[in-house]
């Protein structure tokens, strides 16, 4: 932990586990360190990054909170919720973090290892998912090494991520859902007391994870396919629809979300070896199923 914190303070790149996925961390106030994230991931410069801090107080002087932002932070932080907030005047964050936007995505992760590391670093840490840009997100340390070995300084191995799906992203005041994720929309709406609007500008990148093609395996992927129609493809099952690998035998969406990226990594390796593609069972489009389907749509999009 001490070595990882020292590396980050010195401008290095360290991958670390949160409750959602492994993030590739760099000092968010150091432009050269943030640029190294883009280089390591091969990430387009117009795709912004999420800034991680150990608590809300650490955001003082960096962003501005409105009433809804206060309410959502109070209820869901630490946790798998990212808020897109206006930058404070003279914010110390590198402009590369925001990709030129007047807002920045911020989060307080709940994972104990992430909390300890962020407290030791004592600076905001920019941390997109620790994978090559557009590829399957990493929910285990070996996933990080598969894609980024030799490009980064260290990986903290905290085992598999508990949620296994990226954070839900909301632009508050008034609340607009920019990305489904590890916090269900219903939970947001219960706290706000109203329906949460969806982003209606899909062509404009306002937050991480909004590119049309994202989370992609190295082979083609088709959604909503039953095992009986999979033919030679490596089939990812769900519930009663069994596959070569399965997201959840019991049809549990929480379990499926936690397993999503690990299963996609397995299916990708199997399909690559066989010279075929991937098919995925139909996933109910409710609760965390919406976030799973969002990732699968982006994984199956033309590249």
LINCORJO-V495322 format. One record per pair of residues at least 4 apart in sequence whose C-alpha atoms are under 7 Angstrom apart, sorted by sequence separation. I is the first residue (numbers start at 0). J is the second residue. If there is no record, write none. Layout:
BEGIN
i:j
I:J
I:J
END
This chain:
BEGIN
i:j
0:4
1:5
2:6
3:7
4:8
5:9
6:10
7:11
16:20
17:21
29:33
30:34
31:35
32:36
33:37
34:38
35:39
36:40
37:41
38:42
53:57
58:62
64:68
65:69
66:70
67:71
68:72
69:73
70:74
71:75
72:76
86:90
92:96
94:98
95:99
110:114
111:115
112:116
113:117
114:118
115:119
116:120
117:121
130:134
138:142
139:143
140:144
141:145
142:146
143:147
144:148
147:151
170:174
171:175
183:187
184:188
185:189
186:190
187:191
188:192
224:228
225:229
236:240
237:241
241:245
247:251
251:255
252:256
253:257
254:258
255:259
258:262
259:263
260:264
261:265
262:266
263:267
264:268
265:269
266:270
267:271
268:272
269:273
270:274
271:275
284:288
285:289
287:291
288:292
289:293
290:294
291:295
292:296
293:297
294:298
295:299
296:300
6:11
7:12
16:21
37:42
52:57
64:69
75:80
94:99
97:102
108:113
109:114
137:142
169:174
170:175
188:193
204:209
224:229
229:234
236:241
270:275
283:288
284:289
7:13
15:21
16:22
26:32
27:33
97:103
108:114
130:136
137:143
169:175
170:176
188:194
204:210
236:242
270:276
282:288
14:21
15:22
25:32
26:33
37:44
130:137
169:176
170:177
188:195
235:242
247:254
270:277
14:22
15:23
25:33
128:136
129:137
168:176
169:177
226:234
234:242
235:243
236:244
237:245
247:255
284:292
14:23
128:137
168:177
234:243
235:244
236:245
237:246
238:247
239:248
246:255
3:13
13:23
14:24
168:178
233:243
234:244
235:245
236:246
237:247
238:248
282:292
12:23
13:24
167:178
168:179
235:246
237:248
238:249
266:277
12:24
13:25
167:179
238:250
246:258
12:25
130:143
167:180
237:250
246:259
11:25
129:143
140:154
166:180
167:181
226:240
10:25
86:101
131:146
165:180
166:181
167:182
225:240
226:241
10:26
85:101
86:102
130:146
131:147
140:156
164:180
165:181
166:182
226:242
246:262
85:102
86:103
130:147
164:181
7:25
8:26
84:102
85:103
140:158
244:262
7:26
10:29
83:102
84:103
139:158
162:181
176:195
64:84
83:103
84:104
139:159
175:195
176:196
177:197
11:32
63:84
83:104
138:159
139:160
174:195
175:196
176:197
177:198
10:32
62:84
63:85
82:104
83:105
138:160
174:196
175:197
176:198
244:266
27:50
62:85
63:86
81:104
82:105
175:198
62:86
63:87
81:105
82:106
61:86
62:87
81:106
138:163
61:87
80:106
60:87
61:90
78:107
79:108
96:125
60:90
61:91
77:107
78:108
76:107
77:108
78:109
256:287
77:109
233:266
253:287
252:287
256:291
233:269
252:288
233:270
240:280
232:275
233:276
234:277
235:278
236:279
237:280
231:275
232:276
233:277
234:278
235:279
236:280
232:277
233:278
234:279
235:280
232:278
48:96
47:96
48:97
218:267
229:278
47:97
217:267
47:98
216:267
46:98
45:98
54:107
218:271
44:98
50:104
51:105
52:106
53:107
224:278
226:280
49:104
50:105
51:106
52:107
53:108
224:279
225:280
48:104
49:105
50:106
51:107
220:276
221:277
222:278
223:279
224:280
51:108
219:276
220:277
221:278
222:279
223:280
224:281
218:276
219:277
220:278
221:279
222:280
223:281
222:281
19:79
53:114
33:95
28:91
30:93
33:96
28:92
29:93
53:117
27:92
28:93
30:95
52:117
53:118
27:93
27:96
52:123
51:123
52:124
50:123
51:124
222:295
50:124
51:125
50:125
51:126
49:125
50:126
48:125
49:126
48:126
49:127
136:214
220:298
221:299
48:127
133:212
134:213
135:214
220:299
133:213
134:214
135:215
214:294
219:299
133:214
134:215
135:216
133:215
134:216
215:297
216:298
214:297
215:298
213:297
214:298
215:299
81:166
212:297
213:298
80:166
81:167
82:168
83:169
84:170
211:297
212:298
79:166
80:167
81:168
82:169
83:170
79:167
80:168
81:169
82:170
212:300
211:300
212:301
18:108
40:130
41:131
42:132
212:302
17:108
18:109
40:131
41:132
18:110
40:132
164:256
17:110
163:256
164:257
162:256
163:257
162:257
163:258
17:113
26:122
27:123
161:257
163:259
16:113
26:123
27:124
15:113
26:124
27:125
25:124
26:125
24:124
25:125
24:125
25:126
24:126
79:181
80:182
104:206
184:286
23:126
68:171
79:182
183:286
22:126
23:127
67:171
68:172
183:287
22:127
23:128
67:172
22:128
23:129
66:172
181:287
21:128
22:129
65:172
20:128
21:129
179:289
180:290
39:150
179:290
4:116
8:120
39:151
7:120
4:119
14:129
0:116
4:120
20:136
21:137
20:137
21:138
20:138
21:139
138:260
137:260
138:261
136:260
135:260
135:264
13:151
12:151
13:152
14:153
15:154
12:152
13:153
14:154
15:155
20:160
11:152
12:153
13:154
14:155
16:157
19:160
18:160
19:161
17:160
18:161
19:162
20:163
16:160
18:162
19:163
20:164
18:163
19:164
20:165
19:165
19:166
46:204
47:206
48:207
47:207
46:207
19:181
END
